[in-house]
Each structure stands twice: as structure tokens, then as C-alpha cells.
Amino acid sequence: MSAAAPMTLNFVERGAGTPVLALHGWTPDHRLMLGCLEPVFAPLDGYRRLYPDLPGMGRSPASPSMAGSDDVLQAVEDFVQSAIGTEPFLLVGESYGGYLARALARSRAEQVLGLALICPIGVAVERAERTVPARQVLRADADLLTSLDRRLAAEFEGVAVVQSPETVRRFREEILPGLDVADTVAMARIQKRWRLSVDPEGGEPFQRPTLILTGRQDDSVGYLDQFALLPHYPRASFAVLDVAGHNLQIEQAGLFDALMLDWLDRVAAEA
């Protein structure tokens, strides 16, 4: 049980209809998920997209009492209660947000209509325990890197598998702004108790349509540890996308959109 004081998360909302809760990863903010999902949802009717900033990230503060992932999860639970209530909703999580989303799918299994995980942390939560491929750049562009300012070049080069004007643009607009405003002191405090006290996969299998997307060149969370999640998600489509790292939604945008639309179709067929 979390001991942190209740808090209000900053969030951005788009559209109307069935709620879609989108949880970003560690350090970026809601702009990552906004850029990730709006190309999929904007042309569609009937979806109310909710993009919160997790505590200590974006414009959501983290109080001194917030000292671990259990507290972050409780803040998300409180947000669901206030913004969605008991209404059925779709759930999308990226990286660390995928870890939280799995826990939320366990606690609200009857309410979550479908679960989509984008480059989620797998069964190995701590970075040192993960099975990840060696760092690899498949489509390099040295001239592009030299044209960027030093900070952007360093952050982008450290994660990009595809170096192109488009992937730089999206990284600059969707990811870098969150990195710039993150409360690193609060995040360091939270990370000391990073593992949730309750295993997201410790209960009954999640029986709703699920999508698990991983990058073949993702050297942050990998793809093998996510494969081990499949027994708990018997309705999951599992994809390992080549030429894609931890930001696969940017590097394989077409495949990402197509797989997300397939997931939405599967959810809608059973809603």
C-alpha cells in the first residue's frame, strides 16, 4: 500500500468517447505518447485520449513522500478514479509506463477493455538484469548528426537505430522536451524502490485483446524478456520489429500504426 500523499497529475486530453489512458516511459512526459498515438487516433471517432504526466515528469510534481513505483502506481490509480471512474477503458503503456499498465490491468481487469504495450519493461525490471542486444545503428547519417546542436545530437545518438531527418524531428518534438524538465532528484528517490511490491503477472491471466510491440535493436529493454510475458496474456499479438530500437513508434511508424489499428479492431469486436 502506498504511503504517498494524494496528488493530481497534469494531463492533456483529446477527443470524446471510450477513454484511452496512455502512460509514457521513464523520464519523458506526455508528449511522447501524444506524438505516438495521435496519428493513430486522430482520424478515428469515438475515443477520448488521456495523456498524463507521471509523477516527477512533465508538469506532474512528485511530493517528498513519493518514494517508489508503488507510489507512482497509486497516483495513476487515483487519476483513473478521478478522470475515468468506473467506465471501461483502453490502456496503452510505453517502457516503464508499460510496467505500470500491466499492474493497472491486473487491478482493474474487468474495466480494461484492451492492453497495448510499446517497448515495455519485461520480466526483468532492473536494467542490470535485462537481456538486451548490443547497441547498434542500422541507418546512420553522420552529416545529420554534425548538423545538430550538441545536446540534441548526444541524446538522439544514444538511442536512435535510424538516424534520419524525420526521426530527429520527432525525437526533438516528442521526447527531448520531457527529458529537459524531468525532476531527476525525485526520480532518483523513486528508483530506489523501482520494483512494484505486487507482481503485475502474479494474478489471473489477462483475457482481453493485447498487443506487445518490441524492437529487435532495443538495447534499453530488449525483446526476449517480453516474450516471457506471453503466458499471462493469452490474447496477445507479439511483434519484434526489425530496424527499431526503444523508440520503435518513430523508427517503424507505418508498422506501428498498422499493428495499433489491428489491436483497436480486435478490442472493438468484443466491446
DALIN-V514937 format. One record per run of one state. SS is the DSSP state (~ for helix, > for strand, _ for the rest). FROM is the first residue (numbers start at 1). TO is the last residue. If there is no record, write none. Layout:
BEGIN
SS;FROM;TO
SS;FROM;TO
END
This chain:
BEGIN
_;1;10
>;11;14
_;15;17
>;18;23
_;24;29
~;30;41
_;42;46
>;47;52
_;53;68
~;69;83
_;84;88
>;89;94
_;95;95
~;96;107
_;108;111
>;112;118
_;119;126
~;127;129
_;130;138
>;139;139
_;140;141
~;142;146
_;147;149
~;150;157
_;158;161
>;162;162
_;163;164
~;165;181
_;182;183
~;184;191
_;192;209
>;210;215
_;216;223
~;224;227
_;228;229
~;230;232
_;233;235
>;236;241
_;242;247
~;248;251
_;252;252
~;253;270
_;271;271
END
